[in-house]
């Protein structure tokens, strides 16, 4: 089995790396890696319904859809990620407890009572520190998971704190759980770098035929291409979202503004605007011009900037109208 310390912290590149290893490296692999601030969304989720849009924008947090299912997770440099890719028979590939057992054993060796609970979580004292997901391709599985070691919990909560009233759809929703950092429970404190080394040493010492591997220039070029053409695109990260209805009401200087949108594949199909604001020309023209536009801030700003909004929404700014749509 190839063992990889992956040094990139680019979320788009790293999620692309998982797919590249799964589909283009024949040997089984184990990889440890970290992302800079990012939300990693499950393959079948409505991205906008999983993120706190304003918080994500303010804190410059990347949003990336992965190829595996499950719920959205927050990554930062205090979070260590691990990935296994393994060939086998379909009947025994998706064994979440098997793939997380090395992690549990390392943490128990450090004096902490870590446990596998539910269908895909690792817990300490009833609090989650690891979520796991998997994707099967032909006769191979990609199993990857998060390990909250010293993450900024304020960002974990803030980035994923979404008003459930806003979105109505049939996409898989993340289930909030109380989370914790591994470092808070260690009787003897160690750094994230030391913890990373212990996890890798455990895998190297307990799995047969392991050897360290570094990506070649050919590997990196192929991963970069996959990053740029798939994982860094809006179409992949937002456009794959299932059909949904969106509703949000805000208070403005001009009165109450309520936005109702129906979207398909990330494109607005129907719009209804309500409120107690004043309007000289009504809002039908605005509703009409928004149809067929991507539910994406830059596209909406571009369309609405061409309209004399004060004639339609007295004392309501463009920023407030945009704010009512996310």
C-alpha positions in Angstrom: 0.0 0.0 0.0 1.3 3.5 -0.9 1.4 6.0 2.0 1.2 9.6 1.1 1.8 12.8 3.1 0.0 15.3 0.9 1.4 18.8 1.4 -1.1 20.9 -0.6 -3.7 22.9 1.4 -5.8 23.9 -1.6 -9.2 22.5 -1.0 -10.1 22.2 -4.8 -6.8 20.5 -5.5 -7.1 18.1 -2.6 -10.6 16.9 -3.3 -9.5 16.3 -6.9 -6.5 14.3 -5.5 -8.9 11.8 -3.9 -10.6 11.2 -7.3 -7.3 10.9 -9.1 -6.0 8.3 -6.7 -9.2 6.3 -6.8 -9.4 6.2 -10.6 -5.7 6.4 -11.8 -3.5 4.7 -9.2 -3.8 1.0 -9.2 -2.2 0.2 -5.8 -4.1 0.7 -2.6 -3.3 4.0 -0.9 -3.4 5.8 2.4 -3.1 9.6 2.4 -3.0 12.3 5.1 -3.9 15.8 4.1 -5.2 19.2 5.3 -7.3 21.9 3.7 -7.3 25.6 4.3 -10.7 27.0 5.3 -13.3 25.2 3.3 -16.7 23.6 3.4 -16.8 20.2 1.7 -20.3 19.3 0.6 -21.6 15.8 0.0 -22.3 14.7 -3.6 -26.0 14.7 -3.3 -26.5 17.9 -1.2 -28.0 21.3 -2.1 -24.9 23.4 -1.6 -26.6 26.7 -0.8 -28.8 24.9 1.8 -25.7 23.6 3.6 -23.7 26.8 4.0 -24.1 30.1 5.9 -23.7 32.2 2.7 -22.9 35.5 4.4 -20.4 33.9 6.8 -18.7 32.0 4.1 -18.4 35.1 2.0 -17.1 37.3 4.8 -14.5 34.8 5.9 -13.4 33.8 2.4 -14.2 30.1 2.9 -13.9 27.8 -0.1 -16.9 25.6 -1.0 -16.2 22.3 -2.7 -18.4 19.4 -3.6 -16.8 16.0 -3.1 -17.6 12.8 -5.0 -18.8 10.8 -2.0 -22.2 11.2 -0.3 -23.0 12.2 3.3 -23.1 15.6 4.9 -21.2 18.8 4.7 -18.1 19.3 6.9 -15.9 22.2 7.7 -12.1 22.0 7.2 -9.3 24.2 8.4 -5.6 23.7 9.1 -6.5 22.4 12.5 -8.4 19.5 10.9 -6.5 16.4 9.6 -8.1 14.4 6.8 -7.3 10.8 5.9 -8.1 8.8 2.8 -8.0 5.1 2.0 -8.4 3.7 -1.5 -8.7 -0.1 -1.6 -9.6 -2.7 -4.2 -11.9 -5.6 -3.2 -15.3 -7.2 -3.7 -18.4 -4.9 -3.5 -19.8 -6.9 -0.6 -17.0 -6.0 1.8 -15.8 -2.6 0.5 -18.0 -0.2 2.4 -17.1 -1.1 6.0 -16.8 2.3 7.8 -15.7 0.8 11.1 -12.9 -1.2 9.4 -11.4 1.9 7.8 -11.6 4.1 10.9 -10.2 1.4 13.3 -6.6 2.6 12.8 -7.6 6.1 13.8 -9.5 4.9 16.9 -6.5 2.8 17.9 -4.0 5.7 17.6 -6.2 7.9 19.8 -6.8 5.2 22.4 -3.0 4.7 22.5 -2.8 8.4 23.4 -5.1 7.8 26.4 -8.5 8.9 25.0 -11.6 6.7 24.9 -12.4 7.2 21.2 -15.3 5.1 19.7 -17.0 4.4 16.4 -20.7 5.2 16.8 -23.7 5.3 14.4 -23.1 4.7 10.8 -20.0 6.9 10.1 -18.9 8.9 13.2 -16.0 8.8 15.6 -16.9 10.1 19.1 -15.3 11.1 22.4 -17.7 11.3 25.3 -20.7 11.6 23.0 -19.2 14.4 20.9 -18.2 13.9 17.3 -14.6 14.5 16.1 -14.7 12.6 12.8 -17.2 12.2 10.0 -16.6 9.7 7.3 -17.9 9.1 3.7 -17.2 6.6 0.9 -17.5 6.3 -2.8 -17.2 3.1 -4.8 -15.7 3.1 -8.4 -15.7 -0.3 -10.2 -14.1 -2.6 -7.7 -12.4 0.1 -5.6 -13.5 2.2 -2.6 -12.5 5.6 -1.6 -13.0 6.0 2.2 -12.2 9.4 3.6 -12.7 11.1 6.9 -12.1 14.2 9.0 -10.2 14.4 12.2 -10.9 17.6 14.2 -7.7 18.1 16.2 -7.4 21.8 16.9 -10.0 23.4 14.6 -11.6 26.8 15.2 -15.0 25.7 16.6 -16.5 29.2 16.0 -16.0 28.7 12.3 -17.2 25.1 12.3 -20.5 26.4 13.8 -20.7 29.7 11.9 -20.0 28.4 8.4 -22.6 25.5 8.6 -25.3 27.3 10.5 -28.1 27.5 8.0 -31.7 28.6 8.6 -33.7 25.4 7.8 -36.7 27.5 6.7 -34.9 29.0 3.8 -34.7 25.9 1.6 -37.2 23.2 0.8 -35.9 20.3 -1.2 -35.3 16.6 -1.1 -31.6 16.7 -0.9 -29.7 14.9 1.9 -29.4 17.3 4.9 -26.5 17.4 7.3 -27.4 16.4 10.8 -25.8 18.8 13.3 -24.0 17.1 16.2 -22.0 18.4 19.1 -18.4 18.4 18.0 -15.0 18.4 19.8 -11.3 18.6 19.1 -9.2 15.6 19.8 -6.5 17.9 21.4 -8.9 18.9 24.2 -9.0 15.4 25.6 -5.3 14.3 25.4 -3.8 13.7 28.9 -0.4 14.6 27.4 -0.6 17.4 24.9 1.0 16.9 21.4 1.0 19.0 18.3 -1.0 18.3 15.2 2.3 17.5 13.4 3.1 14.9 16.0 -0.4 13.4 15.8 -0.1 13.2 12.0 3.2 11.4 12.3 1.7 8.9 14.8 -1.2 8.1 12.5 1.1 7.5 9.6 3.5 5.4 11.7 0.6 3.2 12.8 -0.6 2.6 9.3 2.9 1.9 8.0 3.6 -0.6 10.9 0.2 -2.4 10.8 -0.5 -2.8 7.1 1.4 -5.2 4.9 3.7 -4.0 2.1 3.5 -0.3 2.8 5.9 2.2 1.2 6.0 6.0 1.1 5.0 7.6 -2.1 5.4 11.1 -3.6 3.3 12.4 -6.5 5.2 12.6 -9.7 5.1 15.6 -12.0 2.7 13.6 -14.2 0.4 13.0 -11.2 0.4 16.7 -10.2 -0.4 17.9 -13.8 -3.3 15.5 -14.0 -4.7 16.5 -10.6 -4.4 20.2 -11.4 -6.3 19.6 -14.7 -9.1 17.8 -12.7 -9.1 20.6 -10.2 -9.4 23.4 -12.8 -11.9 21.6 -15.0 -14.2 20.1 -12.3 -13.7 20.8 -8.7 -13.0 24.6 -9.0 -16.0 25.2 -11.2 -19.3 26.7 -10.1 -21.2 24.1 -12.2 -19.8 21.3 -10.1 -20.0 22.9 -6.7 -23.3 24.7 -7.0 -25.0 23.7 -10.3 -25.4 20.1 -9.4 -27.7 21.0 -6.6 -31.2 19.4 -6.9 -34.3 21.4 -7.5 -35.3 23.6 -4.5 -37.6 26.3 -3.3 -36.0 29.2 -1.4 -37.8 31.7 0.9 -36.3 34.6 2.9 -37.8 37.7 4.5 -35.7 40.7 5.6 -36.3 44.1 7.2 -35.0 47.0 5.1 -35.2 50.8 5.4 -38.0 50.6 2.8 -40.0 47.9 4.7 -40.3 44.2 4.7 -39.0 42.3 1.6 -39.8 38.6 1.1 -38.1 36.7 -1.7 -39.5 33.4 -3.0 -37.5 31.5 -5.6 -37.9 28.1 -7.4 -34.6 26.9 -8.8 -33.6 23.9 -11.0 -30.0 23.0 -11.5 -29.1 26.2 -9.8 -31.0 28.4 -12.2 -34.0 30.5 -11.1 -37.2 29.3 -12.8 -39.9 31.2 -10.8 -39.9 34.3 -8.7 -42.5 35.9 -6.4 -41.7 39.0 -4.3 -43.8 40.2 -1.4 -43.5 42.9 1.2 -44.9 46.1 2.6 -42.5 48.4 0.7 -43.6 51.1 -1.7 -43.2 50.7 -5.5 -43.9 53.2 -8.3 -43.7 50.7 -11.1 -44.5 47.4 -9.4 -42.2 44.4 -9.2 -43.4 42.3 -12.1 -40.6 43.5 -14.4 -38.0 42.5 -11.7 -39.5 39.1 -11.2 -39.4 38.6 -15.0 -35.8 39.6 -15.4 -34.6 37.2 -12.6 -36.1 34.2 -14.4 -33.4 32.1 -16.1 -30.6 33.6 -14.0 -28.1 31.5 -12.0 -28.8 31.7 -8.3 -25.3 33.2 -7.8 -24.4 36.6 -6.5 -22.3 38.0 -9.3 -24.9 37.0 -12.0 -27.8 38.5 -10.0 -25.9 41.7 -9.4 -25.1 41.9 -13.1 -28.8 41.6 -14.0 -30.2 43.9 -11.3 -27.6 46.6 -11.9 -29.2 47.3 -15.2 -32.5 48.2 -13.5 -33.5 51.5 -11.8 -34.4 49.6 -8.6 -35.6 52.7 -6.7 -38.6 52.8 -9.1 -39.5 49.3 -8.0 -38.3 49.2 -4.4 -38.5 52.5 -2.7 -35.6 52.9 -0.2 -34.3 49.4 -0.7 -30.7 49.0 -1.9 -29.2 46.5 -4.4 -27.2 44.9 -1.5 -30.4 44.4 0.5 -32.2 42.8 -2.5 -29.2 40.5 -3.0 -29.2 39.7 0.7 -32.8 38.6 0.5 -31.8 35.9 -2.0 -29.2 34.0 0.0 
